[in-house]
Amino acid sequence: MSPIRTDWLERLIQQLAQVLARALGLRARGEEEQALEQIHRATGELLGIPRAMLLSLDPRSALEALGQPRLRTAALRLLDEEESILRGQGKLAEADALAAWLARVREGAAG
């Protein structure tokens, strides 16, 4: 990988980590909706694909869209937090659907 691409990837992963930190902070203050907004915005802006579109992809396509393994890990961790927030809000159907999608994508990455 070229040095420019490596730098870009590192910055992107850092930005995802910052969004996760902000979302965790918002959640700790009871501002779950704002945390979800941060996560949804980051999915579109940083990953370059709207959340709804990403979640509509089959595991193989999602893995391709997310690219590098470290980027995938950061993106999936962000979506793990979304799933946890949804579950905490009692939005169990949404949380279960997201958890199932995450599991399928992770299985695709492992297999």
ROSE-4610 file (N, C-alpha, C; in Angstrom, 1 decimal, always signed):
// ROSE-4610
residu = [M/M/M/S/S/S/P/P/P/I/I/I/R/R/R/T/T/T/D/D/D/W/W/W/L/L/L/E/E/E/R/R/R/L/L/L/I/I/I/Q/Q/Q/Q/Q/Q/L/L/L/A/A/A/Q/Q/Q/V/V/V/L/L/L/A/A/A/R/R/R/A/A/A/L/L/L/G/G/G/L/L/L/R/R/R/A/A/A/R/R/R/G/G/G/E/E/E/E/E/E/E/E/E/Q/Q/Q/A/A/A/L/L/L/E/E/E/Q/Q/Q/I/I/I/H/H/H/R/R/R/A/A/A/T/T/T/G/G/G/E/E/E/L/L/L/L/L/L/G/G/G/I/I/I/P/P/P/R/R/R/A/A/A/M/M/M/L/L/L/L/L/L/S/S/S/L/L/L/D/D/D/P/P/P/R/R/R/S/S/S/A/A/A/L/L/L/E/E/E/A/A/A/L/L/L/G/G/G/Q/Q/Q/P/P/P/R/R/R/L/L/L/R/R/R/T/T/T/A/A/A/A/A/A/L/L/L/R/R/R/L/L/L/L/L/L/D/D/D/E/E/E/E/E/E/E/E/E/S/S/S/I/I/I/L/L/L/R/R/R/G/G/G/Q/Q/Q/G/G/G/K/K/K/L/L/L/A/A/A/E/E/E/A/A/A/D/D/D/A/A/A/L/L/L/A/A/A/A/A/A/W/W/W/L/L/L/A/A/A/R/R/R/V/V/V/R/R/R/E/E/E/G/G/G/A/A/A/A/A/A/G/G/G]
num = [1/1/1/2/2/2/3/3/3/4/4/4/5/5/5/6/6/6/7/7/7/8/8/8/9/9/9/10/10/10/11/11/11/12/12/12/13/13/13/14/14/14/15/15/15/16/16/16/17/17/17/18/18/18/19/19/19/20/20/20/21/21/21/22/22/22/23/23/23/24/24/24/25/25/25/26/26/26/27/27/27/28/28/28/29/29/29/30/30/30/31/31/31/32/32/32/33/33/33/34/34/34/35/35/35/36/36/36/37/37/37/38/38/38/39/39/39/40/40/40/41/41/41/42/42/42/43/43/43/44/44/44/45/45/45/46/46/46/47/47/47/48/48/48/49/49/49/50/50/50/51/51/51/52/52/52/53/53/53/54/54/54/55/55/55/56/56/56/57/57/57/58/58/58/59/59/59/60/60/60/61/61/61/62/62/62/63/63/63/64/64/64/65/65/65/66/66/66/67/67/67/68/68/68/69/69/69/70/70/70/71/71/71/72/72/72/73/73/73/74/74/74/75/75/75/76/76/76/77/77/77/78/78/78/79/79/79/80/80/80/81/81/81/82/82/82/83/83/83/84/84/84/85/85/85/86/86/86/87/87/87/88/88/88/89/89/89/90/90/90/91/91/91/92/92/92/93/93/93/94/94/94/95/95/95/96/96/96/97/97/97/98/98/98/99/99/99/100/100/100/101/101/101/102/102/102/103/103/103/104/104/104/105/105/105/106/106/106/107/107/107/108/108/108/109/109/109/110/110/110/111/111/111]
x = [+0.9/+0.0/+0.9/+0.5/+1.3/+1.3/+2.3/+2.4/+1.2/+0.7/-0.4/-1.7/-1.9/-3.1/-3.0/-1.8/-1.6/-2.0/-1.5/-1.9/-3.3/-4.0/-5.4/-6.2/-5.8/-6.4/-6.3/-5.1/-4.8/-5.7/-5.8/-6.7/-8.1/-8.6/-10.0/-10.3/-9.4/-9.5/-9.6/-8.7/-8.7/-10.0/-10.5/-11.8/-12.9/-12.9/-14.0/-13.8/-12.6/-12.4/-12.9/-12.7/-13.2/-14.7/-15.3/-16.8/-17.3/-16.6/-17.0/-16.9/-15.8/-15.6/-16.7/-17.0/-18.1/-19.4/-19.7/-21.0/-21.0/-19.9/-19.9/-20.1/-19.5/-19.7/-21.2/-21.7/-23.1/-24.0/-23.8/-24.6/-24.4/-23.2/-23.0/-23.8/-24.1/-24.8/-26.3/-26.7/-28.1/-28.6/-27.7/-28.1/-28.0/-28.7/-28.6/-29.0/-30.0/-30.4/-29.3/-28.6/-27.5/-26.3/-26.1/-25.1/-25.4/-26.6/-27.0/-26.8/-27.2/-27.0/-25.5/-24.6/-23.2/-22.7/-23.2/-22.8/-23.4/-24.6/-25.2/-24.5/-24.2/-23.5/-22.1/-21.4/-20.0/-20.1/-21.1/-21.2/-21.2/-22.0/-22.1/-20.9/-20.5/-19.4/-18.0/-17.7/-16.4/-16.2/-17.3/-17.2/-17.6/-18.3/-18.7/-19.9/-20.7/-21.8/-22.9/-24.1/-25.2/-25.4/-25.7/-25.9/-27.0/-28.1/-29.1/-28.6/-27.8/-27.3/-26.3/-25.4/-24.4/-25.1/-26.2/-26.9/-27.7/-27.9/-28.7/-27.8/-26.5/-25.5/-25.4/-25.2/-24.8/-23.4/-23.1/-21.8/-20.6/-20.5/-19.4/-19.2/-20.4/-20.4/-20.0/-20.6/-20.3/-18.8/-18.2/-16.7/-15.9/-16.4/-15.7/-15.9/-17.1/-17.3/-16.5/-16.3/-15.5/-14.0/-13.6/-12.2/-11.3/-10.2/-9.1/-9.6/-9.0/-9.4/-9.5/-8.5/-8.5/-9.7/-10.0/-11.1/-12.4/-12.5/-13.7/-13.9/-12.8/-12.9/-13.4/-12.9/-13.4/-14.8/-15.2/-16.6/-17.5/-17.2/-18.1/-18.2/-17.1/-17.1/-18.1/-18.1/-19.1/-20.5/-20.7/-22.1/-22.4/-21.4/-21.7/-22.3/-21.7/-22.2/-23.6/-23.9/-25.3/-26.2/-25.9/-26.7/-26.9/-25.9/-26.0/-27.0/-26.8/-27.7/-29.2/-29.4/-30.7/-31.3/-30.5/-31.0/-31.3/-30.5/-30.7/-32.0/-32.3/-33.6/-34.8/-34.6/-35.7/-36.2/-35.4/-35.7/-35.1/-35.7/-35.1/-35.1/-36.2/-36.2/-35.1/-34.9/-33.8/-32.4/-32.3/-31.0/-30.7/-31.7/-31.6/-31.2/-31.8/-31.5/-30.1/-29.7/-28.3/-27.3/-27.6/-26.7/-26.6/-27.7/-27.7/-26.8/-27.0/-26.2/-24.7/-24.4/-23.0/-22.4/-23.2/-22.7/-22.4/-23.3/-23.1/-21.9/-21.7/-20.5/-19.2/-19.2/-18.0/-17.8/-18.8/-18.6/-18.0/-18.5/-17.9/-16.5/-16.1/-14.7/-13.8/-14.4/-13.6/-13.5/-14.5/-14.6/-14.0]
y = [-1.2/+0.0/+1.2/+2.2/+3.4/+4.2/+5.0/+5.8/+6.8/+7.3/+8.3/+7.5/+6.3/+5.5/+5.1/+4.7/+4.3/+5.5/+6.7/+7.9/+8.1/+8.0/+8.3/+7.3/+6.0/+4.9/+5.2/+5.5/+5.8/+7.0/+8.0/+9.2/+8.8/+8.0/+7.5/+6.7/+5.8/+4.9/+5.8/+6.8/+7.7/+8.5/+8.9/+9.6/+8.7/+7.5/+6.6/+6.4/+6.3/+6.1/+7.4/+8.5/+9.8/+9.8/+9.3/+9.3/+8.3/+7.2/+6.2/+6.8/+7.5/+8.1/+9.2/+10.0/+10.9/+10.2/+9.2/+8.4/+7.8/+7.3/+6.7/+7.8/+9.0/+10.1/+10.5/+10.7/+11.1/+10.0/+8.8/+7.7/+7.8/+8.0/+8.1/+9.2/+10.3/+11.4/+11.2/+10.1/+9.8/+10.4/+10.8/+11.4/+10.4/+9.3/+8.2/+8.6/+9.4/+9.8/+10.6/+11.5/+12.2/+11.3/+10.3/+9.3/+8.5/+8.1/+7.5/+8.4/+9.6/+10.6/+10.7/+10.7/+10.7/+9.5/+8.3/+7.1/+7.0/+7.4/+7.4/+8.4/+9.6/+10.6/+10.1/+9.5/+8.9/+7.8/+7.0/+5.9/+6.5/+7.5/+8.1/+8.9/+9.8/+10.7/+10.0/+9.2/+8.6/+7.4/+6.6/+5.3/+5.5/+6.6/+6.9/+6.1/+5.6/+4.8/+5.1/+5.4/+5.6/+4.4/+4.6/+3.4/+2.4/+2.9/+2.0/+1.2/+1.8/+1.1/+0.1/+0.4/-0.5/-1.7/-1.5/-2.6/-3.4/-2.9/-3.7/-4.6/-4.5/-5.3/-6.7/-7.6/-9.0/-8.9/-9.9/-9.8/-9.6/-10.3/-10.2/-8.7/-8.2/-6.8/-5.8/-6.1/-5.2/-5.2/-6.4/-6.5/-5.7/-5.8/-5.1/-3.6/-3.1/-1.7/-1.2/-2.0/-1.5/-1.6/-2.4/-2.3/-3.0/-2.4/-2.9/-3.5/-4.6/-5.2/-4.3/-3.4/-2.5/-1.5/-1.0/-0.1/-0.9/-2.1/-2.9/-3.1/-3.4/-3.5/-2.3/-1.1/+0.1/+0.4/+0.2/+0.4/-0.5/-1.8/-2.7/-2.4/-2.0/-1.6/-0.4/+0.5/+1.6/+1.1/+0.2/-0.4/-1.3/-1.9/-2.6/-1.7/-0.5/+0.5/+0.9/+1.1/+1.4/+0.3/-0.9/-2.0/-2.0/-1.7/-1.6/-0.5/+0.6/+1.8/+1.4/+0.8/+0.4/-0.5/-1.5/-2.5/-1.8/-0.8/-0.1/+0.8/+1.2/+2.0/+1.1/-0.2/-1.1/-1.3/-0.9/-1.1/-2.4/-3.5/-4.8/-5.4/-5.1/-5.6/-5.0/-3.7/-3.0/-3.5/-3.7/-4.2/-5.6/-6.4/-7.8/-7.9/-7.1/-7.1/-6.6/-5.6/-5.1/-6.1/-6.7/-7.8/-8.9/-9.3/-10.5/-10.1/-8.9/-8.4/-8.4/-7.8/-7.8/-9.2/-10.1/-11.5/-12.1/-11.9/-12.4/-11.8/-10.5/-9.9/-10.4/-10.6/-11.1/-12.6/-13.3/-14.7/-14.7/-13.8/-13.6/-13.3/-12.4/-12.0/-13.2/-14.0/-15.1/-16.3/-16.4/-17.6/-17.3]
z = [+0.0/+0.0/+0.0/-0.8/-0.9/+0.4/+0.7/+1.9/+2.0/+0.9/+0.9/+1.3/+0.7/+1.1/+2.5/+3.0/+4.4/+5.3/+5.0/+5.8/+5.8/+4.7/+4.5/+5.4/+5.3/+6.1/+7.6/+8.0/+9.4/+9.9/+9.1/+9.5/+9.6/+8.6/+8.6/+9.9/+10.2/+11.4/+12.6/+12.7/+13.8/+13.9/+12.8/+12.8/+13.3/+12.9/+13.3/+14.8/+15.3/+16.8/+17.5/+16.9/+17.6/+17.6/+16.5/+16.5/+17.6/+17.7/+18.7/+20.1/+20.4/+21.7/+21.9/+20.9/+21.1/+21.4/+20.6/+20.8/+22.2/+22.7/+24.0/+25.1/+24.9/+25.8/+25.8/+24.7/+24.6/+25.2/+25.0/+25.6/+27.1/+27.6/+29.1/+29.7/+28.9/+29.4/+29.2/+28.6/+28.4/+27.1/+26.2/+24.9/+23.8/+23.9/+23.0/+21.5/+21.4/+20.0/+19.3/+20.1/+19.5/+19.2/+20.0/+19.8/+18.5/+18.3/+17.0/+15.8/+16.0/+14.9/+14.5/+15.5/+15.2/+14.4/+14.9/+14.2/+12.8/+12.6/+11.2/+10.3/+10.8/+10.0/+9.6/+10.6/+10.3/+9.3/+9.3/+8.3/+6.9/+6.7/+5.4/+5.0/+5.9/+5.6/+5.6/+6.5/+6.6/+5.8/+5.7/+5.0/+3.5/+3.3/+1.9/+1.4/+2.3/+1.9/+3.0/+2.6/+3.6/+4.4/+5.7/+6.6/+6.0/+5.6/+5.1/+3.9/+3.0/+1.9/+2.4/+3.3/+3.8/+4.4/+5.2/+5.9/+4.9/+3.7/+2.7/+1.9/+2.1/+1.3/+1.9/+1.1/+1.5/+2.2/+3.0/+3.7/+2.8/+1.6/+0.7/+0.2/-0.2/-0.7/+0.4/+1.6/+2.7/+3.0/+3.0/+3.3/+2.2/+1.0/-0.1/+0.1/+0.5/+0.7/+1.8/+2.8/+4.0/+3.8/+2.8/+2.5/+3.4/+3.8/+4.6/+5.9/+6.4/+7.7/+8.9/+9.0/+10.2/+10.1/+8.9/+8.6/+8.9/+8.5/+8.8/+10.3/+11.0/+12.4/+13.1/+12.7/+13.3/+12.9/+11.7/+11.3/+12.0/+12.1/+12.7/+14.2/+14.8/+16.3/+16.5/+15.5/+15.6/+15.5/+14.6/+14.5/+15.7/+16.3/+17.6/+18.6/+18.7/+19.6/+19.3/+18.0/+17.6/+18.1/+17.9/+18.3/+19.8/+20.5/+22.0/+22.4/+21.8/+22.1/+21.8/+20.6/+20.2/+21.2/+21.7/+22.6/+23.9/+24.4/+25.6/+25.5/+24.3/+24.1/+24.0/+24.0/+23.9/+22.5/+21.5/+20.1/+19.7/+20.2/+20.1/+18.7/+17.9/+16.5/+15.7/+15.9/+15.1/+15.6/+16.9/+17.5/+17.0/+17.0/+16.6/+15.1/+14.3/+12.9/+12.6/+13.3/+13.2/+13.7/+14.8/+15.4/+14.4/+13.8/+12.8/+11.6/+11.1/+10.0/+10.3/+11.5/+11.9/+12.0/+12.6/+12.7/+11.3/+10.3/+9.0/+8.3/+8.5/+7.9/+8.6/+9.9/+10.6/+10.1/+9.9/+9.5/+8.1/+7.2/+5.9/+5.9/+6.9/+7.0/+7.5/+8.3/+8.9/+7.9/+7.0/+6.1/+4.9]
